[in-house]
Amino acid sequence: MVVLLFCLLKWTKLGRNFYAVGGNNQSANMLGINVKFTKFLAHVLCGLCAGIGGYLFFLHACSGSPLHAQGAEMNAIASSIIGGTLLSGGVGNIVGTLFGVLSLSTIKMIVTSMGFDDPWWTNITVAIMLCIFLLVQSVILARKNKNKK
C-alpha cells in the first residue's frame, strides 16, 4: 500500500491535485482543479484504505468488536504528524508517515520494556510526543512565514 500510494501521490495528476487542494482550496480552484471532485476522490481513497485496514485488523484480532481498536485514531494522527504531515494541509508524504509509524511503535515498545506496562503510560508518551512535534511544526511555519515577509 505504501508503494502504491507513494506512486499515486508522486507521479500522477491526481496526487498533485491532492497536494494543491490540501494547501489552498482557492488557489487550486484558480488553477482549474475541480476542488469538489478532488475532495470526493480523497474521501473515497481514504474510505478504501480504512476498509482495507479494518479488514486486516479484523483478521489479526479475530473479532469484529469496535472496542478492540479504541484509541487507534490517536496513533494514526500521531504517526502522520511525527512523519512530517502538517495539520494545516498541503505538506507531507506517505514515506514520512511510514517512518512515523515505525518510530511511534519503537517508542511504545521502549516504554513497555522499561516496565511501564499500564496502557496509560504509552498514551502519555504519545501525547507528549505529539505536543512536541506540533510545537516544532508551528515554529517552523512561523519562521517560514516570517522569511516570506
C-alpha positions as CSV (number, residue, x, y, z in Angstrom):
1,M,0.0,0.0,0.0
2,V,2.8,2.4,0.8
3,V,4.5,1.9,-2.6
4,L,1.2,2.2,-4.4
5,L,0.2,5.4,-2.6
6,F,3.7,6.8,-3.0
7,C,3.5,6.4,-6.7
8,L,0.0,7.8,-6.8
9,L,0.9,10.9,-4.9
10,K,4.3,11.5,-6.5
11,W,3.8,10.8,-10.2
12,T,0.1,11.3,-11.0
13,K,-2.0,14.4,-11.7
14,L,-4.4,13.3,-9.0
15,G,-1.6,13.2,-6.4
16,R,-0.6,16.8,-7.4
17,N,-4.2,17.8,-7.2
18,F,-4.4,16.4,-3.6
19,Y,-1.5,18.5,-2.5
20,A,-2.8,21.6,-4.3
21,V,-6.3,21.3,-2.7
22,G,-4.8,20.5,0.7
23,G,-2.5,23.5,0.5
24,N,-5.1,26.1,-0.6
25,N,-8.6,25.5,-2.0
26,Q,-8.9,28.9,-3.6
27,S,-5.5,28.7,-5.4
28,A,-6.3,25.2,-6.6
29,N,-9.7,26.4,-7.9
30,M,-7.9,29.2,-9.8
31,L,-5.6,26.7,-11.4
32,G,-8.6,24.9,-12.8
33,I,-8.6,22.0,-10.5
34,N,-12.1,20.7,-9.7
35,V,-11.8,21.0,-5.9
36,K,-15.1,19.2,-5.0
37,F,-14.3,16.2,-7.2
38,T,-10.7,16.0,-5.8
39,K,-12.0,16.1,-2.2
40,F,-14.6,13.5,-3.2
41,L,-11.8,11.2,-4.6
42,A,-9.7,11.9,-1.5
43,H,-12.5,10.7,0.8
44,V,-13.2,7.7,-1.4
45,L,-9.5,6.7,-1.3
46,C,-9.4,7.3,2.5
47,G,-12.5,5.1,2.9
48,L,-11.0,2.4,0.8
49,C,-7.8,2.4,2.8
50,A,-9.7,2.4,6.1
51,G,-11.8,-0.5,4.9
52,I,-8.7,-2.5,3.9
53,G,-7.1,-1.6,7.3
54,G,-10.2,-2.6,9.2
55,Y,-10.4,-5.9,7.4
56,L,-6.7,-6.6,8.1
57,F,-7.2,-5.6,11.8
58,F,-10.3,-7.9,11.9
59,L,-8.1,-10.8,10.6
60,H,-5.4,-10.0,13.2
61,A,-7.8,-9.7,16.2
62,C,-10.2,-12.5,15.1
63,S,-13.0,-10.3,16.3
64,G,-15.3,-7.7,14.9
65,S,-15.7,-5.7,18.1
66,P,-15.1,-1.9,17.6
67,L,-13.7,-1.7,21.1
68,H,-10.5,-3.6,20.1
69,A,-9.4,-0.6,18.1
70,Q,-10.2,2.0,20.7
71,G,-7.6,4.7,20.7
72,A,-6.1,3.7,17.3
73,E,-7.2,7.1,15.8
74,M,-4.8,8.9,18.1
75,N,-2.0,6.7,17.0
76,A,-2.8,7.3,13.3
77,I,-2.8,11.1,13.8
78,A,0.3,11.0,15.9
79,S,2.1,8.8,13.3
80,S,1.4,11.1,10.4
81,I,2.4,14.2,12.4
82,I,5.6,12.6,13.5
83,G,6.2,11.7,9.9
84,G,6.1,15.3,8.9
85,T,2.5,15.9,7.7
86,L,1.3,19.3,8.6
87,L,-2.2,19.7,10.1
88,S,-2.7,22.8,8.0
89,G,-2.5,20.6,4.9
90,G,-0.6,20.6,1.7
91,V,2.7,19.2,3.2
92,G,3.5,15.5,3.9
93,N,4.3,12.3,2.2
94,I,3.5,8.6,2.7
95,V,7.1,7.6,3.4
96,G,7.3,10.1,6.2
97,T,4.1,8.6,7.6
98,L,5.6,5.1,7.4
99,F,8.7,6.3,9.4
100,G,6.3,8.0,11.9
101,V,4.5,4.6,12.4
102,L,7.8,2.8,12.9
103,S,9.2,5.4,15.3
104,L,5.9,5.5,17.3
105,S,5.9,1.7,17.6
106,T,9.5,1.7,18.6
107,I,8.9,4.3,21.3
108,K,5.8,2.4,22.6
109,M,8.0,-0.8,22.8
110,I,10.7,1.1,24.7
111,V,8.1,2.4,27.2
112,T,6.7,-1.1,27.7
113,S,10.1,-2.7,28.0
114,M,11.1,-0.1,30.7
115,G,8.5,-1.7,32.9
116,F,5.6,0.7,32.4
117,D,3.0,-1.9,31.5
118,D,0.0,0.2,32.1
119,P,-1.5,1.4,28.8
120,W,-1.9,5.0,30.0
121,W,1.9,5.3,30.1
122,T,2.1,4.7,26.4
123,N,-0.8,7.2,25.9
124,I,1.0,9.8,27.9
125,T,4.2,9.2,25.9
126,V,2.3,9.5,22.6
127,A,0.6,12.7,23.8
128,I,3.9,14.3,24.8
129,M,5.5,13.4,21.5
130,L,2.5,14.8,19.6
131,C,2.7,18.1,21.6
132,I,6.5,18.3,20.9
133,F,6.0,17.7,17.1
134,L,3.1,20.2,16.9
135,L,5.2,22.8,18.6
136,V,8.1,22.2,16.3
137,Q,5.8,22.4,13.3
138,S,4.3,25.7,14.5
139,V,7.8,27.1,15.0
140,I,8.9,26.0,11.5
141,L,5.7,27.5,10.0
142,A,6.2,30.8,11.9
143,R,9.8,31.1,10.6
144,K,8.7,30.3,7.1
145,N,6.1,33.0,7.2
146,K,8.5,35.4,8.7
147,N,11.0,34.8,6.0
148,K,8.4,35.4,3.3
149,K,7.7,38.9,4.6
